[in-house]
């Protein structure tokens, strides 16, 4: 998805994903606003994590306070990305 609005529309018309990865700087809203919109529109909201270069301690704390299950920093290690994502999923996926 390119925008937060695209993501919201897709989530409303699709089965619930196990995890949503979002950036923080979307063209139409920031990632925390998207996360709050997802949480308010979906009674059983999916787990949400950030995939972003904005990883100062204050940024990561803001994501966590809003309900994010984790943050993956960009640039990322392509060989380690799958393990990072797997660590954010419920233990049944472990």
PyMOL CGO cylinders between C-alpha atoms (Angstrom):
from pymol import cmd
from pymol.cgo import CYLINDER

trace = [
    CYLINDER, 0.00, 0.00, 0.00, 1.17, 3.48, -0.68, 0.3, 1, 1, 1, 1, 1, 1,
    CYLINDER, 1.17, 3.48, -0.68, -0.96, 5.48, 1.76, 0.3, 1, 1, 1, 1, 1, 1,
    CYLINDER, -0.96, 5.48, 1.76, -2.64, 5.00, 5.11, 0.3, 1, 1, 1, 1, 1, 1,
    CYLINDER, -2.64, 5.00, 5.11, -6.03, 5.30, 3.41, 0.3, 1, 1, 1, 1, 1, 1,
    CYLINDER, -6.03, 5.30, 3.41, -5.03, 2.47, 1.03, 0.3, 1, 1, 1, 1, 1, 1,
    CYLINDER, -5.03, 2.47, 1.03, -4.05, 0.31, 4.01, 0.3, 1, 1, 1, 1, 1, 1,
    CYLINDER, -4.05, 0.31, 4.01, -7.32, 0.99, 5.84, 0.3, 1, 1, 1, 1, 1, 1,
    CYLINDER, -7.32, 0.99, 5.84, -9.37, 0.13, 2.76, 0.3, 1, 1, 1, 1, 1, 1,
    CYLINDER, -9.37, 0.13, 2.76, -7.39, -3.06, 2.18, 0.3, 1, 1, 1, 1, 1, 1,
    CYLINDER, -7.39, -3.06, 2.18, -7.78, -4.15, 5.81, 0.3, 1, 1, 1, 1, 1, 1,
    CYLINDER, -7.78, -4.15, 5.81, -11.54, -3.61, 5.69, 0.3, 1, 1, 1, 1, 1, 1,
    CYLINDER, -11.54, -3.61, 5.69, -11.88, -5.82, 2.61, 0.3, 1, 1, 1, 1, 1, 1,
    CYLINDER, -11.88, -5.82, 2.61, -9.47, -8.62, 3.51, 0.3, 1, 1, 1, 1, 1, 1,
    CYLINDER, -9.47, -8.62, 3.51, -9.07, -11.30, 6.16, 0.3, 1, 1, 1, 1, 1, 1,
    CYLINDER, -9.07, -11.30, 6.16, -7.26, -10.10, 9.28, 0.3, 1, 1, 1, 1, 1, 1,
    CYLINDER, -7.26, -10.10, 9.28, -3.49, -10.35, 8.78, 0.3, 1, 1, 1, 1, 1, 1,
    CYLINDER, -3.49, -10.35, 8.78, -1.22, -11.79, 11.46, 0.3, 1, 1, 1, 1, 1, 1,
    CYLINDER, -1.22, -11.79, 11.46, 0.94, -8.66, 11.40, 0.3, 1, 1, 1, 1, 1, 1,
    CYLINDER, 0.94, -8.66, 11.40, 0.85, -5.22, 9.79, 0.3, 1, 1, 1, 1, 1, 1,
    CYLINDER, 0.85, -5.22, 9.79, 4.20, -3.57, 9.07, 0.3, 1, 1, 1, 1, 1, 1,
    CYLINDER, 4.20, -3.57, 9.07, 3.93, 0.15, 8.52, 0.3, 1, 1, 1, 1, 1, 1,
    CYLINDER, 3.93, 0.15, 8.52, 6.29, 3.00, 7.98, 0.3, 1, 1, 1, 1, 1, 1,
    CYLINDER, 6.29, 3.00, 7.98, 5.99, 6.15, 10.03, 0.3, 1, 1, 1, 1, 1, 1,
    CYLINDER, 5.99, 6.15, 10.03, 6.04, 8.72, 7.22, 0.3, 1, 1, 1, 1, 1, 1,
    CYLINDER, 6.04, 8.72, 7.22, 3.12, 7.91, 4.95, 0.3, 1, 1, 1, 1, 1, 1,
    CYLINDER, 3.12, 7.91, 4.95, 1.99, 10.47, 2.36, 0.3, 1, 1, 1, 1, 1, 1,
    CYLINDER, 1.99, 10.47, 2.36, -1.37, 11.08, 4.05, 0.3, 1, 1, 1, 1, 1, 1,
    CYLINDER, -1.37, 11.08, 4.05, -0.74, 10.37, 7.76, 0.3, 1, 1, 1, 1, 1, 1,
    CYLINDER, -0.74, 10.37, 7.76, 1.91, 9.20, 10.14, 0.3, 1, 1, 1, 1, 1, 1,
    CYLINDER, 1.91, 9.20, 10.14, 2.18, 5.58, 11.19, 0.3, 1, 1, 1, 1, 1, 1,
    CYLINDER, 2.18, 5.58, 11.19, 0.84, 6.17, 14.70, 0.3, 1, 1, 1, 1, 1, 1,
    CYLINDER, 0.84, 6.17, 14.70, -2.29, 7.79, 13.23, 0.3, 1, 1, 1, 1, 1, 1,
    CYLINDER, -2.29, 7.79, 13.23, -2.69, 4.77, 10.94, 0.3, 1, 1, 1, 1, 1, 1,
    CYLINDER, -2.69, 4.77, 10.94, -2.28, 2.40, 13.87, 0.3, 1, 1, 1, 1, 1, 1,
    CYLINDER, -2.28, 2.40, 13.87, -4.91, 4.27, 15.90, 0.3, 1, 1, 1, 1, 1, 1,
    CYLINDER, -4.91, 4.27, 15.90, -7.29, 4.23, 12.92, 0.3, 1, 1, 1, 1, 1, 1,
    CYLINDER, -7.29, 4.23, 12.92, -6.81, 0.47, 12.50, 0.3, 1, 1, 1, 1, 1, 1,
    CYLINDER, -6.81, 0.47, 12.50, -7.38, -0.12, 16.21, 0.3, 1, 1, 1, 1, 1, 1,
    CYLINDER, -7.38, -0.12, 16.21, -10.53, 2.00, 16.27, 0.3, 1, 1, 1, 1, 1, 1,
    CYLINDER, -10.53, 2.00, 16.27, -12.04, 0.45, 13.12, 0.3, 1, 1, 1, 1, 1, 1,
    CYLINDER, -12.04, 0.45, 13.12, -11.26, -3.19, 13.88, 0.3, 1, 1, 1, 1, 1, 1,
    CYLINDER, -11.26, -3.19, 13.88, -12.57, -4.73, 17.08, 0.3, 1, 1, 1, 1, 1, 1,
    CYLINDER, -12.57, -4.73, 17.08, -9.90, -7.44, 16.87, 0.3, 1, 1, 1, 1, 1, 1,
    CYLINDER, -9.90, -7.44, 16.87, -7.06, -5.40, 15.38, 0.3, 1, 1, 1, 1, 1, 1,
    CYLINDER, -7.06, -5.40, 15.38, -3.99, -7.18, 14.01, 0.3, 1, 1, 1, 1, 1, 1,
    CYLINDER, -3.99, -7.18, 14.01, -0.57, -6.83, 15.60, 0.3, 1, 1, 1, 1, 1, 1,
    CYLINDER, -0.57, -6.83, 15.60, 1.15, -3.73, 14.23, 0.3, 1, 1, 1, 1, 1, 1,
    CYLINDER, 1.15, -3.73, 14.23, 4.89, -3.04, 13.99, 0.3, 1, 1, 1, 1, 1, 1,
    CYLINDER, 4.89, -3.04, 13.99, 6.91, -0.23, 12.51, 0.3, 1, 1, 1, 1, 1, 1,
    CYLINDER, 6.91, -0.23, 12.51, 9.38, -0.64, 9.65, 0.3, 1, 1, 1, 1, 1, 1,
    CYLINDER, 9.38, -0.64, 9.65, 11.10, 2.72, 9.66, 0.3, 1, 1, 1, 1, 1, 1,
    CYLINDER, 11.10, 2.72, 9.66, 14.29, 4.76, 9.83, 0.3, 1, 1, 1, 1, 1, 1,
    CYLINDER, 14.29, 4.76, 9.83, 12.75, 6.84, 12.65, 0.3, 1, 1, 1, 1, 1, 1,
    CYLINDER, 12.75, 6.84, 12.65, 14.18, 4.75, 15.49, 0.3, 1, 1, 1, 1, 1, 1,
    CYLINDER, 14.18, 4.75, 15.49, 15.38, 7.24, 18.07, 0.3, 1, 1, 1, 1, 1, 1,
    CYLINDER, 15.38, 7.24, 18.07, 14.46, 6.06, 21.57, 0.3, 1, 1, 1, 1, 1, 1,
    CYLINDER, 14.46, 6.06, 21.57, 11.67, 8.66, 21.71, 0.3, 1, 1, 1, 1, 1, 1,
    CYLINDER, 11.67, 8.66, 21.71, 10.25, 7.38, 18.39, 0.3, 1, 1, 1, 1, 1, 1,
    CYLINDER, 10.25, 7.38, 18.39, 10.31, 3.73, 19.49, 0.3, 1, 1, 1, 1, 1, 1,
    CYLINDER, 10.31, 3.73, 19.49, 8.71, 4.67, 22.82, 0.3, 1, 1, 1, 1, 1, 1,
    CYLINDER, 8.71, 4.67, 22.82, 5.93, 6.58, 21.01, 0.3, 1, 1, 1, 1, 1, 1,
    CYLINDER, 5.93, 6.58, 21.01, 5.20, 3.52, 18.83, 0.3, 1, 1, 1, 1, 1, 1,
    CYLINDER, 5.20, 3.52, 18.83, 5.14, 1.22, 21.87, 0.3, 1, 1, 1, 1, 1, 1,
    CYLINDER, 5.14, 1.22, 21.87, 2.86, 3.54, 23.85, 0.3, 1, 1, 1, 1, 1, 1,
    CYLINDER, 2.86, 3.54, 23.85, 0.46, 3.57, 20.89, 0.3, 1, 1, 1, 1, 1, 1,
    CYLINDER, 0.46, 3.57, 20.89, 0.40, -0.25, 20.91, 0.3, 1, 1, 1, 1, 1, 1,
    CYLINDER, 0.40, -0.25, 20.91, 3.07, -1.36, 18.45, 0.3, 1, 1, 1, 1, 1, 1,
    CYLINDER, 3.07, -1.36, 18.45, 4.50, -4.83, 19.05, 0.3, 1, 1, 1, 1, 1, 1,
    CYLINDER, 4.50, -4.83, 19.05, 7.92, -3.81, 17.79, 0.3, 1, 1, 1, 1, 1, 1,
    CYLINDER, 7.92, -3.81, 17.79, 10.08, -1.77, 15.47, 0.3, 1, 1, 1, 1, 1, 1,
    CYLINDER, 10.08, -1.77, 15.47, 12.34, -2.92, 12.65, 0.3, 1, 1, 1, 1, 1, 1,
    CYLINDER, 12.34, -2.92, 12.65, 14.97, -0.34, 11.76, 0.3, 1, 1, 1, 1, 1, 1,
    CYLINDER, 14.97, -0.34, 11.76, 15.80, 0.73, 8.22, 0.3, 1, 1, 1, 1, 1, 1,
    CYLINDER, 15.80, 0.73, 8.22, 18.19, 0.13, 6.69, 0.3, 1, 1, 1, 1, 1, 1,
    CYLINDER, 18.19, 0.13, 6.69, 17.67, -3.50, 7.57, 0.3, 1, 1, 1, 1, 1, 1,
    CYLINDER, 17.67, -3.50, 7.57, 19.69, -6.67, 7.25, 0.3, 1, 1, 1, 1, 1, 1,
    CYLINDER, 19.69, -6.67, 7.25, 18.01, -8.64, 4.43, 0.3, 1, 1, 1, 1, 1, 1,
    CYLINDER, 18.01, -8.64, 4.43, 19.32, -11.93, 5.84, 0.3, 1, 1, 1, 1, 1, 1,
    CYLINDER, 19.32, -11.93, 5.84, 17.90, -11.21, 9.28, 0.3, 1, 1, 1, 1, 1, 1,
    CYLINDER, 17.90, -11.21, 9.28, 14.58, -9.67, 8.25, 0.3, 1, 1, 1, 1, 1, 1,
    CYLINDER, 14.58, -9.67, 8.25, 12.58, -12.92, 8.32, 0.3, 1, 1, 1, 1, 1, 1,
    CYLINDER, 12.58, -12.92, 8.32, 13.76, -13.65, 11.87, 0.3, 1, 1, 1, 1, 1, 1,
    CYLINDER, 13.76, -13.65, 11.87, 12.89, -10.12, 12.98, 0.3, 1, 1, 1, 1, 1, 1,
    CYLINDER, 12.89, -10.12, 12.98, 9.37, -10.44, 11.56, 0.3, 1, 1, 1, 1, 1, 1,
    CYLINDER, 9.37, -10.44, 11.56, 8.92, -13.94, 13.01, 0.3, 1, 1, 1, 1, 1, 1,
    CYLINDER, 8.92, -13.94, 13.01, 9.85, -12.57, 16.46, 0.3, 1, 1, 1, 1, 1, 1,
    CYLINDER, 9.85, -12.57, 16.46, 6.93, -10.11, 16.20, 0.3, 1, 1, 1, 1, 1, 1,
    CYLINDER, 6.93, -10.11, 16.20, 4.36, -12.81, 15.46, 0.3, 1, 1, 1, 1, 1, 1,
    CYLINDER, 4.36, -12.81, 15.46, 2.41, -14.69, 18.12, 0.3, 1, 1, 1, 1, 1, 1,
    CYLINDER, 2.41, -14.69, 18.12, 4.29, -17.66, 19.53, 0.3, 1, 1, 1, 1, 1, 1,
    CYLINDER, 4.29, -17.66, 19.53, 2.10, -20.08, 17.56, 0.3, 1, 1, 1, 1, 1, 1,
    CYLINDER, 2.10, -20.08, 17.56, 4.11, -19.03, 14.49, 0.3, 1, 1, 1, 1, 1, 1,
    CYLINDER, 4.11, -19.03, 14.49, 7.48, -19.45, 16.26, 0.3, 1, 1, 1, 1, 1, 1,
]
cmd.load_cgo(trace, "trace")
